[in-house]
Amino acid sequence: MKIEALPLAEMRTHRSEKWRGFPSDVLPLFVAEMDFPVAQPIQDILMQMISHSDMGYLSSIPELGKAFSDFSKRHWNWDVNPEYVRLCTDVGVGMVEVLRATTQPGDKVLVNSPIYQNFYNWIKETKVELIDVPFIQNGLNWSVDFDAIEKIYASGLKVHALCSPHNPLGRIYSREELSKFAQLAKKYGVVVISDEIHGPLALSEHEFVPFLSVSPEAAEVGICVTSASKAFNIAGLKSALIVSQSAQMHELLAKMPMSVHYRSSILGAFAAVEAFNKGDEWLAGAISTIESNAHYLKTLLDTQLPAAKYEIPKCSYLAWVDVSGLGLGEDPSQVFLEKGKVAFNAGKIYGASASQFVRINLATSESVLAEAVNRMVKSL
Ligand SMILES: Cc1ncc(COP(=O)(O)O)c(C=O)c1O
């Protein structure tokens, strides 16, 4: 059953970044929040905890490791040891703390641009050196530059920070690609930190493969940082997971301060337990709506703005649209904002090569998407 987006008038009363980031005459399709109502089991546990004034400090939460492990087995046939699942505030905090545990300031950390902009911020915050090996672009197809990556691995790289599945490309790394990263990482002593926050959102015929599950080498070299927050639309609840697969990595992560766990939120942690245990039906409905919206946007663009090029993403709810054919100058998103009063994410924040792209949020209603395309047309 598809999940219907809440009406625009109701969404406009929301207090989050998506609805406060711009004045009310702007239609916001930027930050990755959904317009969908949160799953009933999540609402129920939150209501229950609030009505019982159950909002104290976090203790240990064995339910969370167990719930994530069961979810991973059901969805990806991945065997996760519940004891190797750690709690942290959000994926950003998790990435920074794992970087701190695996690097010294000045160490080299690899990313592949274009990439979710906070990878640049996490690297800066950790005071490590950013190395970028961009994807090889061929039209709308982006492929991994393994030759360049191996050279960098061989040059004393400490960490490869992966965005898997990939935001903003909507790309899912194949099992072969991930196995190759693992093999190379083992050979050259690199740690792979895989941000898998979009993992539960693979669109129907596509398979998401968790990095740690691909091979014994991946289990040895890898750490996963993930969360229920993106797939279940609860980013404000501040709860995410750091997962390892080998005793050695588990021990290495024990170096992290205890506060990494305690700075999370009790509401977020128990909401995540419910999401992983009881959210499958809602998730399938959300994916079905996203997929249908992805096709709807394609039809809208093909008919009204054929110079804008875009392929249905393999994962998640972010359309990655090439608007270079529209000739809108250095930052097309700014033209859409100023002339059309519609807010997308600017491609340039993900990497210099992506300046002619915009990222459009698909987790909304058909009417919002239709209005967004109207506004794009009006911008020209
Ligand atoms: C790839 C990726 N990682 C992390 C985040 C942010 O996660 P958090 O809010 O848990 O820090 C996002 C948000 O869109 C994302 O796309």
The ligand as an ORCA input file, in Angstrom:
! r2SCAN-3c Opt
* xyz 0 1
  C      24.519      9.998      2.950
  C      24.006     10.712      4.153
  N      24.642     10.575      5.314
  C      24.219     11.205      6.422
  C      23.112     12.019      6.389
  C      22.710     12.755      7.621
  O      22.471     11.866      8.652
  P      22.288     12.369     10.127
  O      21.148     13.324     10.130
  O      21.987     11.112     10.880
  O      23.577     12.981     10.525
  C      22.409     12.194      5.201
  C      21.245     13.087      5.152
  O      20.636     13.307      4.167
  C      22.868     11.526      4.053
  O      22.252     11.651      2.880
*
